[in-house]
Amino acid sequence: MKPATLAQIKKELNMRSSDELLNLCLRLGRFKKENKELLTYLLFEAEDEEGYVIHIKEMVDELYDGITNTNMYYLKKSVRKILREVKKCIRYSNSKETEVRLLLYFCEKLLDFKPSVKRNTTLMNLCERQLAMAAKQIDKLHEDLQMDYEEELNELNKELRKY
């Protein structure tokens, strides 16, 4: 089955009643966990972006605490899993400021992780790429916010360059 375009879907949704839309959303939420997570964000957390960021940071903290650091292979795998979760939450939010905050926080936690990952080229490259993505998004923010985040970005880059 070939999916319809977004324009076609939008046109069709405009023709539906509110009860039909409610049923469609509930049915959509039953099929995939990501659909349910997106609906949860849109319904309960979209108005409080600050609370959402705090919630995601707490989740990142828990995930970093849960890493078993006995083997570098499993450590890398866990860090990539955490990054996937962060990226998914960023996609839900669709806010540049939230993206910058979460990417900087992810990199900060990675650089502070014990045992140190600073001697691992793969993880350092991963951190470098995320900082570069954050830098791109910082350029799109308001000037006042740019200054605040650029300071934090520069400190993380300095820490990254130490090794």
Helices and strands as residue ranges (DSSP letters): H 6-15, H 18-31, H 33-40, I 41-45, H 49-65, H 72-93, H 96-112, H 121-138, H 143-161
